[in-house]
Amino acid sequence: MAPNRSLAAAFEDEIVILKVDDGSLLRLDSWASRIWRSCEGSTTEAIASSARGPAERVSETLQALSDAGLVRQIDAAWVRNPVEWV
């Protein structure tokens, strides 16, 4: 199943994403934005190391991002679903 079309905009250290297909608007605070940006084929452990945060909090954030349809896991690596920057 292909990810929904999403538009993204950065405001300082936060990101706002509009999921066009269902009209939902998501706001990623600075922590979630940092984790989301780290999802470029990295494992949970690598993301936790680069974010310098507790592995449990990183895992919870990744799960929330996945539940929102913003990232997906391929094997052990996390990748962002595509967005169009505006």
PDB file with SEQRES, HELIX, SHEET and CRYST1 records, atoms N, CA, C and O in Angstrom:
SEQRES   1 A   86  MET ALA PRO ASN ARG SER LEU ALA ALA ALA PHE GLU ASP          
SEQRES   2 A   86  GLU ILE VAL ILE LEU LYS VAL ASP ASP GLY SER LEU LEU          
SEQRES   3 A   86  ARG LEU ASP SER TRP ALA SER ARG ILE TRP ARG SER CYS          
SEQRES   4 A   86  GLU GLY SER THR THR GLU ALA ILE ALA SER SER ALA ARG          
SEQRES   5 A   86  GLY PRO ALA GLU ARG VAL SER GLU THR LEU GLN ALA LEU          
SEQRES   6 A   86  SER ASP ALA GLY LEU VAL ARG GLN ILE ASP ALA ALA TRP          
SEQRES   7 A   86  VAL ARG ASN PRO VAL GLU TRP VAL                              
HELIX    1 AA1 SER A   30  ARG A   37  1                                   8    
HELIX    2 AA2 THR A   44  ALA A   51  1                                   8    
HELIX    3 AA3 ALA A   55  ASP A   67  1                                  13    
SHEET    1 AA1 4 SER A  24  LEU A  28  0                                        
SHEET    2 AA1 4 GLU A  14  LYS A  19 -1                                        
SHEET    3 AA1 4 SER A   6  PHE A  11 -1                                        
SHEET    4 AA1 4 GLU A  84  TRP A  85  1                                        
SHEET    1 AA2 3 GLU A  40  SER A  42  0                                        
SHEET    2 AA2 3 ALA A  77  ARG A  80 -1                                        
SHEET    3 AA2 3 VAL A  71  ILE A  74 -1                                        
CRYST1    1.000    1.000    1.000  90.00  90.00  90.00 P 1           1          
ATOM      1  N   MET A   1       0.837  -1.178   0.000  1.00  0.00           N  
ATOM      2  CA  MET A   1       0.000   0.000   0.000  1.00  0.00           C  
ATOM      3  C   MET A   1       0.885   1.245   0.000  1.00  0.00           C  
ATOM      4  O   MET A   1       1.786   1.355   0.832  1.00  0.00           O  
ATOM      5  N   ALA A   2       0.650   2.164  -0.899  1.00  0.00           N  
ATOM      6  CA  ALA A   2       1.444   3.383  -0.999  1.00  0.00           C  
ATOM      7  C   ALA A   2       1.054   4.359   0.096  1.00  0.00           C  
ATOM      8  O   ALA A   2      -0.121   4.476   0.444  1.00  0.00           O  
ATOM      9  N   PRO A   3       2.059   5.070   0.647  1.00  0.00           N  
ATOM     10  CA  PRO A   3       1.748   6.069   1.669  1.00  0.00           C  
ATOM     11  C   PRO A   3       0.892   7.191   1.090  1.00  0.00           C  
ATOM     12  O   PRO A   3       0.935   7.473  -0.108  1.00  0.00           O  
ATOM     13  N   ASN A   4       0.118   7.822   1.961  1.00  0.00           N  
ATOM     14  CA  ASN A   4      -0.698   8.961   1.559  1.00  0.00           C  
ATOM     15  C   ASN A   4       0.192  10.134   1.179  1.00  0.00           C  
ATOM     16  O   ASN A   4       1.328  10.230   1.643  1.00  0.00           O  
ATOM     17  N   ARG A   5      -0.318  11.022   0.342  1.00  0.00           N  
ATOM     18  CA  ARG A   5       0.395  12.247  -0.023  1.00  0.00           C  
ATOM     19  C   ARG A   5       0.438  13.157   1.191  1.00  0.00           C  
ATOM     20  O   ARG A   5      -0.578  13.386   1.847  1.00  0.00           O  
ATOM     21  N   SER A   6       1.629  13.675   1.485  1.00  0.00           N  
ATOM     22  CA  SER A   6       1.806  14.543   2.644  1.00  0.00           C  
ATOM     23  C   SER A   6       2.616  15.770   2.268  1.00  0.00           C  
ATOM     24  O   SER A   6       3.561  15.692   1.484  1.00  0.00           O  
ATOM     25  N   LEU A   7       2.231  16.909   2.842  1.00  0.00           N  
ATOM     26  CA  LEU A   7       2.955  18.171   2.679  1.00  0.00           C  
ATOM     27  C   LEU A   7       3.607  18.507   4.012  1.00  0.00           C  
ATOM     28  O   LEU A   7       2.990  18.337   5.064  1.00  0.00           O  
ATOM     29  N   ALA A   8       4.848  18.984   3.978  1.00  0.00           N  
ATOM     30  CA  ALA A   8       5.568  19.294   5.215  1.00  0.00           C  
ATOM     31  C   ALA A   8       6.143  20.701   5.156  1.00  0.00           C  
ATOM     32  O   ALA A   8       6.531  21.194   4.097  1.00  0.00           O  
ATOM     33  N   ALA A   9       6.187  21.332   6.324  1.00  0.00           N  
ATOM     34  CA  ALA A   9       6.818  22.643   6.468  1.00  0.00           C  
ATOM     35  C   ALA A   9       7.554  22.671   7.799  1.00  0.00           C  
ATOM     36  O   ALA A   9       7.064  22.170   8.811  1.00  0.00           O  
ATOM     37  N   ALA A  10       8.742  23.268   7.776  1.00  0.00           N  
ATOM     38  CA  ALA A  10       9.548  23.392   8.994  1.00  0.00           C  
ATOM     39  C   ALA A  10       9.381  24.794   9.567  1.00  0.00           C  
ATOM     40  O   ALA A  10       9.391  25.785   8.837  1.00  0.00           O  
ATOM     41  N   PHE A  11       9.228  24.857  10.882  1.00  0.00           N  
ATOM     42  CA  PHE A  11       9.123  26.116  11.617  1.00  0.00           C  
ATOM     43  C   PHE A  11      10.086  26.025  12.782  1.00  0.00           C  
ATOM     44  O   PHE A  11       9.809  25.362  13.782  1.00  0.00           O  
ATOM     45  N   GLU A  12      11.228  26.701  12.647  1.00  0.00           N  
ATOM     46  CA  GLU A  12      12.295  26.612  13.640  1.00  0.00           C  
ATOM     47  C   GLU A  12      12.679  25.148  13.806  1.00  0.00           C  
ATOM     48  O   GLU A  12      13.142  24.540  12.841  1.00  0.00           O  
ATOM     49  N   ASP A  13      12.509  24.560  14.974  1.00  0.00           N  
ATOM     50  CA  ASP A  13      12.927  23.167  15.168  1.00  0.00           C  
ATOM     51  C   ASP A  13      11.742  22.200  15.173  1.00  0.00           C  
ATOM     52  O   ASP A  13      11.882  21.054  15.600  1.00  0.00           O  
ATOM     53  N   GLU A  14      10.588  22.650  14.705  1.00  0.00           N  
ATOM     54  CA  GLU A  14       9.405  21.801  14.630  1.00  0.00           C  
ATOM     55  C   GLU A  14       9.002  21.610  13.173  1.00  0.00           C  
ATOM     56  O   GLU A  14       9.374  22.398  12.304  1.00  0.00           O  
ATOM     57  N   ILE A  15       8.241  20.555  12.920  1.00  0.00           N  
ATOM     58  CA  ILE A  15       7.744  20.264  11.576  1.00  0.00           C  
ATOM     59  C   ILE A  15       6.237  20.057  11.660  1.00  0.00           C  
ATOM     60  O   ILE A  15       5.731  19.411  12.578  1.00  0.00           O  
ATOM     61  N   VAL A  16       5.536  20.618  10.683  1.00  0.00           N  
ATOM     62  CA  VAL A  16       4.089  20.418  10.564  1.00  0.00           C  
ATOM     63  C   VAL A  16       3.859  19.649   9.273  1.00  0.00           C  
ATOM     64  O   VAL A  16       4.389  20.009   8.221  1.00  0.00           O  
ATOM     65  N   ILE A  17       3.061  18.583   9.362  1.00  0.00           N  
ATOM     66  CA  ILE A  17       2.785  17.739   8.202  1.00  0.00           C  
ATOM     67  C   ILE A  17       1.280  17.647   8.002  1.00  0.00           C  
ATOM     68  O   ILE A  17       0.536  17.312   8.924  1.00  0.00           O  
ATOM     69  N   LEU A  18       0.844  17.950   6.786  1.00  0.00           N  
ATOM     70  CA  LEU A  18      -0.553  17.808   6.388  1.00  0.00           C  
ATOM     71  C   LEU A  18      -0.662  16.550   5.553  1.00  0.00           C  
ATOM     72  O   LEU A  18      -0.028  16.436   4.504  1.00  0.00           O  
ATOM     73  N   LYS A  19      -1.469  15.601   6.018  1.00  0.00           N  
ATOM     74  CA  LYS A  19      -1.743  14.390   5.241  1.00  0.00           C  
ATOM     75  C   LYS A  19      -2.948  14.713   4.364  1.00  0.00           C  
ATOM     76  O   LYS A  19      -4.085  14.754   4.835  1.00  0.00           O  
ATOM     77  N   VAL A  20      -2.681  14.938   3.094  1.00  0.00           N  
ATOM     78  CA  VAL A  20      -3.680  15.455   2.164  1.00  0.00           C  
ATOM     79  C   VAL A  20      -4.885  14.531   2.036  1.00  0.00           C  
ATOM     80  O   VAL A  20      -6.022  15.003   2.006  1.00  0.00           O  
ATOM     81  N   ASP A  21      -4.657  13.235   1.961  1.00  0.00           N  
ATOM     82  CA  ASP A  21      -5.760  12.296   1.708  1.00  0.00           C  
ATOM     83  C   ASP A  21      -6.840  12.317   2.780  1.00  0.00           C  
ATOM     84  O   ASP A  21      -8.023  12.178   2.468  1.00  0.00           O  
ATOM     85  N   ASP A  22      -6.446  12.490   4.048  1.00  0.00           N  
ATOM     86  CA  ASP A  22      -7.470  12.492   5.104  1.00  0.00           C  
ATOM     87  C   ASP A  22      -7.589  13.834   5.818  1.00  0.00           C  
ATOM     88  O   ASP A  22      -8.410  13.977   6.724  1.00  0.00           O  
ATOM     89  N   GLY A  23      -6.787  14.813   5.428  1.00  0.00           N  
ATOM     90  CA  GLY A  23      -6.873  16.144   6.001  1.00  0.00           C  
ATOM     91  C   GLY A  23      -6.290  16.287   7.393  1.00  0.00           C  
ATOM     92  O   GLY A  23      -6.463  17.329   8.025  1.00  0.00           O  
ATOM     93  N   SER A  24      -5.601  15.265   7.887  1.00  0.00           N  
ATOM     94  CA  SER A  24      -5.052  15.369   9.245  1.00  0.00           C  
ATOM     95  C   SER A  24      -3.789  16.226   9.243  1.00  0.00           C  
ATOM     96  O   SER A  24      -3.004  16.210   8.295  1.00  0.00           O  
ATOM     97  N   LEU A  25      -3.621  16.964  10.316  1.00  0.00           N  
ATOM     98  CA  LEU A  25      -2.490  17.857  10.497  1.00  0.00           C  
ATOM     99  C   LEU A  25      -1.701  17.355  11.700  1.00  0.00           C  
ATOM    100  O   LEU A  25      -2.250  17.188  12.788  1.00  0.00           O  
ATOM    101  N   LEU A  26      -0.415  17.119  11.494  1.00  0.00           N  
ATOM    102  CA  LEU A  26       0.444  16.597  12.557  1.00  0.00           C  
ATOM    103  C   LEU A  26       1.548  17.600  12.862  1.00  0.00           C  
ATOM    104  O   LEU A  26       2.154  18.164  11.951  1.00  0.00           O  
ATOM    105  N   ARG A  27       1.803  17.818  14.137  1.00  0.00           N  
ATOM    106  CA  ARG A  27       2.872  18.719  14.566  1.00  0.00           C  
ATOM    107  C   ARG A  27       3.915  17.893  15.289  1.00  0.00           C  
ATOM    108  O   ARG A  27       3.626  17.245  16.295  1.00  0.00           O  
ATOM    109  N   LEU A  28       5.137  17.921  14.765  1.00  0.00           N  
ATOM    110  CA  LEU A  28       6.245  17.225  15.413  1.00  0.00           C  
ATOM    111  C   LEU A  28       7.042  18.237  16.214  1.00  0.00           C  
ATOM    112  O   LEU A  28       7.575  19.195  15.656  1.00  0.00           O  
ATOM    113  N   ASP A  29       7.126  18.028  17.530  1.00  0.00           N  
ATOM    114  CA  ASP A  29       7.935  18.917  18.349  1.00  0.00           C  
ATOM    115  C   ASP A  29       9.400  18.683  18.010  1.00  0.00           C  
ATOM    116  O   ASP A  29       9.712  17.851  17.158  1.00  0.00           O  
ATOM    117  N   SER A  30      10.300  19.406  18.667  1.00  0.00           N  
ATOM    118  CA  SER A  30      11.718  19.321  18.320  1.00  0.00           C  
ATOM    119  C   SER A  30      12.259  17.903  18.485  1.00  0.00           C  
ATOM    120  O   SER A  30      13.068  17.460  17.670  1.00  0.00           O  
ATOM    121  N   TRP A  31      11.829  17.181  19.524  1.00  0.00           N  
ATOM    122  CA  TRP A  31      12.292  15.808  19.739  1.00  0.00           C  
ATOM    123  C   TRP A  31      11.815  14.894  18.608  1.00  0.00           C  
ATOM    124  O   TRP A  31      12.619  14.192  17.995  1.00  0.00           O  
ATOM    125  N   ALA A  32      10.517  14.903  18.333  1.00  0.00           N  
ATOM    126  CA  ALA A  32       9.965  14.040  17.290  1.00  0.00           C  
ATOM    127  C   ALA A  32      10.536  14.408  15.922  1.00  0.00           C  
ATOM    128  O   ALA A  32      10.770  13.529  15.092  1.00  0.00           O  
ATOM    129  N   SER A  33      10.760  15.697  15.682  1.00  0.00           N  
ATOM    130  CA  SER A  33      11.360  16.134  14.417  1.00  0.00           C  
ATOM    131  C   SER A  33      12.761  15.556  14.252  1.00  0.00           C  
ATOM    132  O   SER A  33      13.130  15.091  13.173  1.00  0.00           O  
ATOM    133  N   ARG A  34      13.526  15.592  15.323  1.00  0.00           N  
ATOM    134  CA  ARG A  34      14.898  15.055  15.281  1.00  0.00           C  
ATOM    135  C   ARG A  34      14.879  13.554  14.994  1.00  0.00           C  
ATOM    136  O   ARG A  34      15.683  13.063  14.201  1.00  0.00           O  
ATOM    137  N   ILE A  35      13.968  12.829  15.632  1.00  0.00           N  
ATOM    138  CA  ILE A  35      13.869  11.390  15.411  1.00  0.00           C  
ATOM    139  C   ILE A  35      13.395  11.120  13.986  1.00  0.00           C  
ATOM    140  O   ILE A  35      13.950  10.256  13.307  1.00  0.00           O  
ATOM    141  N   TRP A  36      12.385  11.841  13.527  1.00  0.00           N  
ATOM    142  CA  TRP A  36      11.847  11.655  12.178  1.00  0.00           C  
ATOM    143  C   TRP A  36      12.926  11.896  11.123  1.00  0.00           C  
ATOM    144  O   TRP A  36      13.056  11.125  10.173  1.00  0.00           O  
ATOM    145  N   ARG A  37      13.695  12.965  11.295  1.00  0.00           N  
ATOM    146  CA  ARG A  37      14.767  13.280  10.340  1.00  0.00           C  
ATOM    147  C   ARG A  37      15.867  12.213  10.339  1.00  0.00           C  
ATOM    148  O   ARG A  37      16.575  12.054   9.345  1.00  0.00           O  
ATOM    149  N   SER A  38      16.008  11.491  11.439  1.00  0.00           N  
ATOM    150  CA  SER A  38      17.039  10.450  11.537  1.00  0.00           C  
ATOM    151  C   SER A  38      16.642   9.152  10.838  1.00  0.00           C  
ATOM    152  O   SER A  38      17.463   8.246  10.698  1.00  0.00           O  
ATOM    153  N   CYS A  39      15.410   9.062  10.406  1.00  0.00           N  
ATOM    154  CA  CYS A  39      14.926   7.828   9.780  1.00  0.00           C  
ATOM    155  C   CYS A  39      15.330   7.778   8.310  1.00  0.00           C  
ATOM    156  O   CYS A  39      14.509   7.977   7.414  1.00  0.00           O  
ATOM    157  N   GLU A  40      16.593   7.513   8.091  1.00  0.00           N  
ATOM    158  CA  GLU A  40      17.142   7.417   6.736  1.00  0.00           C  
ATOM    159  C   GLU A  40      17.824   6.075   6.568  1.00  0.00           C  
ATOM    160  O   GLU A  40      18.944   6.005   6.061  1.00  0.00           O  
ATOM    161  N   GLY A  41      17.159   5.010   6.988  1.00  0.00           N  
ATOM    162  CA  GLY A  41      17.744   3.686   6.894  1.00  0.00           C  
ATOM    163  C   GLY A  41      18.530   3.302   8.129  1.00  0.00           C  
ATOM    164  O   GLY A  41      19.355   2.389   8.082  1.00  0.00           O  
ATOM    165  N   SER A  42      18.283   3.991   9.236  1.00  0.00           N  
ATOM    166  CA  SER A  42      18.992   3.724  10.491  1.00  0.00           C  
ATOM    167  C   SER A  42      18.173   2.810  11.393  1.00  0.00           C  
ATOM    168  O   SER A  42      16.943   2.791  11.329  1.00  0.00           O  
ATOM    169  N   THR A  43      18.865   2.061  12.224  1.00  0.00           N  
ATOM    170  CA  THR A  43      18.197   1.209  13.207  1.00  0.00           C  
ATOM    171  C   THR A  43      17.770   2.052  14.402  1.00  0.00           C  
ATOM    172  O   THR A  43      18.207   3.191  14.566  1.00  0.00           O  
ATOM    173  N   THR A  44      16.918   1.478  15.220  1.00  0.00           N  
ATOM    174  CA  THR A  44      16.486   2.154  16.444  1.00  0.00           C  
ATOM    175  C   THR A  44      17.698   2.510  17.308  1.00  0.00           C  
ATOM    176  O   THR A  44      17.774   3.611  17.855  1.00  0.00           O  
ATOM    177  N   GLU A  45      18.627   1.592  17.426  1.00  0.00           N  
ATOM    178  CA  GLU A  45      19.816   1.814  18.261  1.00  0.00           C  
ATOM    179  C   GLU A  45      20.667   2.963  17.709  1.00  0.00           C  
ATOM    180  O   GLU A  45      21.161   3.788  18.477  1.00  0.00           O  
ATOM    181  N   ALA A  46      20.840   3.021  16.394  1.00  0.00           N  
ATOM    182  CA  ALA A  46      21.627   4.103  15.788  1.00  0.00           C  
ATOM    183  C   ALA A  46      20.937   5.448  15.974  1.00  0.00           C  
ATOM    184  O   ALA A  46      21.594   6.458  16.228  1.00  0.00           O  
ATOM    185  N   ILE A  47      19.615   5.460  15.845  1.00  0.00           N  
ATOM    186  CA  ILE A  47      18.862   6.704  16.039  1.00  0.00           C  
ATOM    187  C   ILE A  47      18.977   7.162  17.484  1.00  0.00           C  
ATOM    188  O   ILE A  47      19.175   8.349  17.743  1.00  0.00           O  
ATOM    189  N   ALA A  48      18.856   6.231  18.431  1.00  0.00           N  
ATOM    190  CA  ALA A  48      18.978   6.581  19.853  1.00  0.00           C  
ATOM    191  C   ALA A  48      20.361   7.137  20.157  1.00  0.00           C  
ATOM    192  O   ALA A  48      20.498   8.085  20.930  1.00  0.00           O  
ATOM    193  N   SER A  49      21.373   6.555  19.555  1.00  0.00           N  
ATOM    194  CA  SER A  49      22.739   7.026  19.780  1.00  0.00           C  
ATOM    195  C   SER A  49      22.932   8.438  19.235  1.00  0.00           C  
ATOM    196  O   SER A  49      23.513   9.292  19.905  1.00  0.00           O  
ATOM    197  N   SER A  50      22.446   8.681  18.019  1.00  0.00           N  
ATOM    198  CA  SER A  50      22.626  10.015  17.432  1.00  0.00           C  
ATOM    199  C   SER A  50      21.751  11.062  18.117  1.00  0.00           C  
ATOM    200  O   SER A  50      22.128  12.232  18.191  1.00  0.00           O  
ATOM    201  N   ALA A  51      20.583  10.651  18.618  1.00  0.00           N  
ATOM    202  CA  ALA A  51      19.682  11.592  19.296  1.00  0.00           C  
ATOM    203  C   ALA A  51      20.105  11.857  20.732  1.00  0.00           C  
ATOM    204  O   ALA A  51      19.623  12.795  21.367  1.00  0.00           O  
ATOM    205  N   ARG A  52      21.003  11.031  21.234  1.00  0.00           N  
ATOM    206  CA  ARG A  52      21.466  11.140  22.621  1.00  0.00           C  
ATOM    207  C   ARG A  52      20.289  11.140  23.593  1.00  0.00           C  
ATOM    208  O   ARG A  52      20.203  11.946  24.520  1.00  0.00           O  
ATOM    209  N   GLY A  53      19.391  10.194  23.334  1.00  0.00           N  
ATOM    210  CA  GLY A  53      18.224  10.072  24.194  1.00  0.00           C  
ATOM    211  C   GLY A  53      18.040   8.636  24.623  1.00  0.00           C  
ATOM    212  O   GLY A  53      18.664   7.734  24.063  1.00  0.00           O  
ATOM    213  N   PRO A  54      17.200   8.412  25.602  1.00  0.00           N  
ATOM    214  CA  PRO A  54      16.939   7.048  26.069  1.00  0.00           C  
ATOM    215  C   PRO A  54      16.334   6.195  24.962  1.00  0.00           C  
ATOM    216  O   PRO A  54      15.433   6.641  24.251  1.00  0.00           O  
ATOM    217  N   ALA A  55      16.825   4.977  24.817  1.00  0.00           N  
ATOM    218  CA  ALA A  55      16.351   4.067  23.773  1.00  0.00           C  
ATOM    219  C   ALA A  55      14.842   3.840  23.871  1.00  0.00           C  
ATOM    220  O   ALA A  55      14.162   3.729  22.851  1.00  0.00           O  
ATOM    221  N   GLU A  56      14.325   3.771  25.090  1.00  0.00           N  
ATOM    222  CA  GLU A  56      12.883   3.555  25.269  1.00  0.00           C  
ATOM    223  C   GLU A  56      12.077   4.720  24.703  1.00  0.00           C  
ATOM    224  O   GLU A  56      11.053   4.513  24.051  1.00  0.00           O  
ATOM    225  N   ARG A  57      12.538   5.944  24.951  1.00  0.00           N  
ATOM    226  CA  ARG A  57      11.825   7.118  24.431  1.00  0.00           C  
ATOM    227  C   ARG A  57      11.909   7.158  22.904  1.00  0.00           C  
ATOM    228  O   ARG A  57      10.931   7.499  22.238  1.00  0.00           O  
ATOM    229  N   VAL A  58      13.073   6.810  22.350  1.00  0.00           N  
ATOM    230  CA  VAL A  58      13.228   6.761  20.893  1.00  0.00           C  
ATOM    231  C   VAL A  58      12.277   5.720  20.304  1.00  0.00           C  
ATOM    232  O   VAL A  58      11.609   5.983  19.304  1.00  0.00           O  
ATOM    233  N   SER A  59      12.217   4.543  20.922  1.00  0.00           N  
ATOM    234  CA  SER A  59      11.317   3.479  20.441  1.00  0.00           C  
ATOM    235  C   SER A  59       9.865   3.931  20.478  1.00  0.00           C  
ATOM    236  O   SER A  59       9.114   3.682  19.534  1.00  0.00           O  
ATOM    237  N   GLU A  60       9.463   4.593  21.559  1.00  0.00           N  
ATOM    238  CA  GLU A  60       8.089   5.085  21.674  1.00  0.00           C  
ATOM    239  C   GLU A  60       7.792   6.127  20.594  1.00  0.00           C  
ATOM    240  O   GLU A  60       6.708   6.128  20.011  1.00  0.00           O  
ATOM    241  N   THR A  61       8.747   7.005  20.333  1.00  0.00           N  
ATOM    242  CA  THR A  61       8.568   8.038  19.313  1.00  0.00           C  
ATOM    243  C   THR A  61       8.475   7.409  17.930  1.00  0.00           C  
ATOM    244  O   THR A  61       7.625   7.793  17.127  1.00  0.00           O  
ATOM    245  N   LEU A  62       9.351   6.441  17.647  1.00  0.00           N  
ATOM    246  CA  LEU A  62       9.298   5.749  16.356  1.00  0.00           C  
ATOM    247  C   LEU A  62       7.959   5.047  16.168  1.00  0.00           C  
ATOM    248  O   LEU A  62       7.397   5.067  15.073  1.00  0.00           O  
ATOM    249  N   GLN A  63       7.449   4.430  17.220  1.00  0.00           N  
ATOM    250  CA  GLN A  63       6.152   3.759  17.120  1.00  0.00           C  
ATOM    251  C   GLN A  63       5.039   4.766  16.852  1.00  0.00           C  
ATOM    252  O   GLN A  63       4.149   4.505  16.043  1.00  0.00           O  
ATOM    253  N   ALA A  64       5.085   5.913  17.524  1.00  0.00           N  
ATOM    254  CA  ALA A  64       4.070   6.950  17.294  1.00  0.00           C  
ATOM    255  C   ALA A  64       4.153   7.487  15.861  1.00  0.00           C  
ATOM    256  O   ALA A  64       3.127   7.710  15.219  1.00  0.00           O  
ATOM    257  N   LEU A  65       5.373   7.692  15.363  1.00  0.00           N  
ATOM    258  CA  LEU A  65       5.552   8.157  13.988  1.00  0.00           C  
ATOM    259  C   LEU A  65       5.049   7.106  12.995  1.00  0.00           C  
ATOM    260  O   LEU A  65       4.451   7.447  11.974  1.00  0.00           O  
ATOM    261  N   SER A  66       5.289   5.850  13.294  1.00  0.00           N  
ATOM    262  CA  SER A  66       4.807   4.762  12.451  1.00  0.00           C  
ATOM    263  C   SER A  66       3.277   4.699  12.463  1.00  0.00           C  
ATOM    264  O   SER A  66       2.648   4.565  11.413  1.00  0.00           O  
ATOM    265  N   ASP A  67       2.684   4.798  13.656  1.00  0.00           N  
ATOM    266  CA  ASP A  67       1.229   4.782  13.788  1.00  0.00           C  
ATOM    267  C   ASP A  67       0.580   5.928  13.005  1.00  0.00           C  
ATOM    268  O   ASP A  67      -0.531   5.797  12.490  1.00  0.00           O  
ATOM    269  N   ALA A  68       1.305   7.063  12.926  1.00  0.00           N  
ATOM    270  CA  ALA A  68       0.789   8.230  12.198  1.00  0.00           C  
ATOM    271  C   ALA A  68       1.036   8.119  10.694  1.00  0.00           C  
ATOM    272  O   ALA A  68       0.586   8.970   9.927  1.00  0.00           O  
ATOM    273  N   GLY A  69       1.750   7.073  10.271  1.00  0.00           N  
ATOM    274  CA  GLY A  69       2.013   6.880   8.846  1.00  0.00           C  
ATOM    275  C   GLY A  69       3.153   7.714   8.311  1.00  0.00           C  
ATOM    276  O   GLY A  69       3.250   7.934   7.104  1.00  0.00           O  
ATOM    277  N   LEU A  70       4.027   8.186   9.202  1.00  0.00           N  
ATOM    278  CA  LEU A  70       5.134   9.046   8.771  1.00  0.00           C  
ATOM    279  C   LEU A  70       6.424   8.283   8.510  1.00  0.00           C  
ATOM    280  O   LEU A  70       7.276   8.747   7.753  1.00  0.00           O  
ATOM    281  N   VAL A  71       6.576   7.122   9.125  1.00  0.00           N  
ATOM    282  CA  VAL A  71       7.761   6.285   8.918  1.00  0.00           C  
ATOM    283  C   VAL A  71       7.320   4.835   8.805  1.00  0.00           C  
ATOM    284  O   VAL A  71       6.202   4.471   9.170  1.00  0.00           O  
ATOM    285  N   ARG A  72       8.222   4.025   8.294  1.00  0.00           N  
ATOM    286  CA  ARG A  72       7.980   2.586   8.239  1.00  0.00           C  
ATOM    287  C   ARG A  72       9.301   1.876   8.484  1.00  0.00           C  
ATOM    288  O   ARG A  72      10.379   2.430   8.270  1.00  0.00           O  
ATOM    289  N   GLN A  73       9.189   0.644   8.937  1.00  0.00           N  
ATOM    290  CA  GLN A  73      10.383  -0.138   9.216  1.00  0.00           C  
ATOM    291  C   GLN A  73      10.566  -1.160   8.100  1.00  0.00           C  
ATOM    292  O   GLN A  73       9.644  -1.901   7.758  1.00  0.00           O  
ATOM    293  N   ILE A  74      11.772  -1.184   7.541  1.00  0.00           N  
ATOM    294  CA  ILE A  74      12.134  -2.157   6.526  1.00  0.00           C  
ATOM    295  C   ILE A  74      13.283  -2.959   7.118  1.00  0.00           C  
ATOM    296  O   ILE A  74      14.374  -2.435   7.343  1.00  0.00           O  
ATOM    297  N   ASP A  75      13.020  -4.241   7.365  1.00  0.00           N  
ATOM    298  CA  ASP A  75      13.951  -5.083   8.123  1.00  0.00           C  
ATOM    299  C   ASP A  75      14.177  -4.388   9.466  1.00  0.00           C  
ATOM    300  O   ASP A  75      13.213  -4.176  10.201  1.00  0.00           O  
ATOM    301  N   ALA A  76      15.398  -4.030   9.809  1.00  0.00           N  
ATOM    302  CA  ALA A  76      15.664  -3.379  11.092  1.00  0.00           C  
ATOM    303  C   ALA A  76      15.818  -1.869  10.947  1.00  0.00           C  
ATOM    304  O   ALA A  76      16.067  -1.174  11.932  1.00  0.00           O  
ATOM    305  N   ALA A  77      15.671  -1.357   9.721  1.00  0.00           N  
ATOM    306  CA  ALA A  77      15.931   0.053   9.457  1.00  0.00           C  
ATOM    307  C   ALA A  77      14.634   0.854   9.345  1.00  0.00           C  
ATOM    308  O   ALA A  77      13.633   0.374   8.812  1.00  0.00           O  
ATOM    309  N   TRP A  78      14.674   2.073   9.854  1.00  0.00           N  
ATOM    310  CA  TRP A  78      13.535   2.993   9.765  1.00  0.00           C  
ATOM    311  C   TRP A  78      13.743   3.946   8.598  1.00  0.00           C  
ATOM    312  O   TRP A  78      14.839   4.472   8.407  1.00  0.00           O  
ATOM    313  N   VAL A  79      12.682   4.169   7.813  1.00  0.00           N  
ATOM    314  CA  VAL A  79      12.725   5.124   6.711  1.00  0.00           C  
ATOM    315  C   VAL A  79      11.484   6.012   6.772  1.00  0.00           C  
ATOM    316  O   VAL A  79      10.407   5.585   7.188  1.00  0.00           O  
ATOM    317  N   ARG A  80      11.668   7.253   6.345  1.00  0.00           N  
ATOM    318  CA  ARG A  80      10.540   8.191   6.307  1.00  0.00           C  
ATOM    319  C   ARG A  80       9.685   7.910   5.085  1.00  0.00           C  
ATOM    320  O   ARG A  80      10.199   7.556   4.024  1.00  0.00           O  
ATOM    321  N   ASN A  81       8.383   8.068   5.240  1.00  0.00           N  
ATOM    322  CA  ASN A  81       7.502   8.058   4.085  1.00  0.00           C  
ATOM    323  C   ASN A  81       7.675   9.399   3.386  1.00  0.00           C  
ATOM    324  O   ASN A  81       7.953  10.401   4.045  1.00  0.00           O  
ATOM    325  N   PRO A  82       7.518   9.440   2.074  1.00  0.00           N  
ATOM    326  CA  PRO A  82       7.792  10.677   1.342  1.00  0.00           C  
ATOM    327  C   PRO A  82       6.848  11.814   1.726  1.00  0.00           C  
ATOM    328  O   PRO A  82       5.665  11.613   2.003  1.00  0.00           O  
ATOM    329  N   VAL A  83       7.421  13.014   1.730  1.00  0.00           N  
ATOM    330  CA  VAL A  83       6.646  14.247   1.915  1.00  0.00           C  
ATOM    331  C   VAL A  83       7.087  15.248   0.858  1.00  0.00           C  
ATOM    332  O   VAL A  83       8.190  15.161   0.319  1.00  0.00           O  
ATOM    333  N   GLU A  84       6.214  16.189   0.575  1.00  0.00           N  
ATOM    334  CA  GLU A  84       6.550  17.311  -0.299  1.00  0.00           C  
ATOM    335  C   GLU A  84       6.745  18.518   0.609  1.00  0.00           C  
ATOM    336  O   GLU A  84       5.849  18.885   1.369  1.00  0.00           O  
ATOM    337  N   TRP A  85       7.932  19.138   0.523  1.00  0.00           N  
ATOM    338  CA  TRP A  85       8.204  20.312   1.365  1.00  0.00           C  
ATOM    339  C   TRP A  85       7.605  21.557   0.735  1.00  0.00           C  
ATOM    340  O   TRP A  85       7.734  21.790  -0.467  1.00  0.00           O  
ATOM    341  N   VAL A  86       6.950  22.348   1.567  1.00  0.00           N  
ATOM    342  CA  VAL A  86       6.326  23.602   1.091  1.00  0.00           C  
ATOM    343  C   VAL A  86       6.879  24.774   1.865  1.00  0.00           C  
ATOM    344  O   VAL A  86       6.487  25.916   1.621  1.00  0.00           O  
TER     345      VAL A  86                                                      
END                                                                             
